[in-house]
Amino acid sequence: MDAVITEERQKKPDWLRVKLPIGESYRHVRSLVDTHKLHTICESGNCPNMGECWGEGTATFMILGNVCTRSCGFCAVATGRPEAVDWDEPQRVAEAIHLMKVKHAVITSVDRDELPDGGSTIWFNTIKAVKALNPDTTLETLIPDFKGFDDQIQRIVDAAPEVVSHNIETVETLTRKVRIQAKYWRSMEVLRKLKQGGMRTKSGIMLGLGETKEEVIQTIRDLADNGVDVITIGQYLQPTKKHLPVQRFVHPDEFFEYKEIGYGLGIDYVESGPLVRSSYHSEKHVIPGYGKAAWENEKALKNS
């Protein structure tokens, strides 16, 4: 089915409606985040799934502050001069995860290109602190590209989270426009290095920024060629009028097709749908083979 072409102010289609955040678990998570002075990409990134995820007692923590040194055209996180590194942050994140009693946690960060280590030392310390205090909690880390520096990427490998994610975000031809200071093939190289280090790797793509269907398929193929285990594909939603406008709302049937292509290329887990975001259902992404089994069931239901 053809994608729905849209203007910035046009009404979103029904399949993009989300529930408002409510419930005791949601209030509990918000209280912990506020009490421990933590940043979450759920809030900073205006994630449409915040109500669902926080309602289930999970959140994606954002370390190294909430001001990014990069100015990506899609991202709601503030750009500017970050504050000094908070060396106590790793322990606070670990304690919050402990209080939340979650079985799976996700940690991401802003880019800190001004730091000599790109923030990788805080990353290492945070992963180690979380694992020390929460030995039964699995962990996904959604990392920046660290400009491709081997020593900084190696710190993540040495800390050994269960999943390491780095988002390619868009197709090659749109990278300069969407991810202004990033490079498509540098990100692919980061993912390849992580895989060579023994990590279970993951990446994400946004649709609706002007890419063609053929370019999306090529991006999925490039991720598969670089050994990526898990990919997420979701609809781009413009966070403010200052950000890139949505060029089209992609129909769920097209997302289903990309899922089929991804599994056909050998990717272990493909999460593809309008409201999918990087850490959506991430607790399932840890388990090898889970996605393919779920995919077989999904196909059977669709064809029944």
Secondary structure, DSSP 8 states (H G I E B T S, - for coil): ---EE--TTS---GGG------SHHHHHHHHHHHHTT-EEHHHHTT-TTHHHHHHTT--EEEES-SEES---TT--SEES------TTHHHHHHHHHHHHT-SEEEEEE---TTSTTTTHHHHHHHHHHHHHH-TT-EEEEE---GGG-HHHHHHHHHH--SEEE---BS-GGGHHHHSTT--HHHHHHHHHHHHHTT--EEEEEEE-SS--HHHHHHHHHHHHHTT--EEEEEE----STTS----EE--HHHHHHHHHHHHHTT-SEEEESTT--TTTTHHHHTSTTHHHHHHHHHHHHHH-
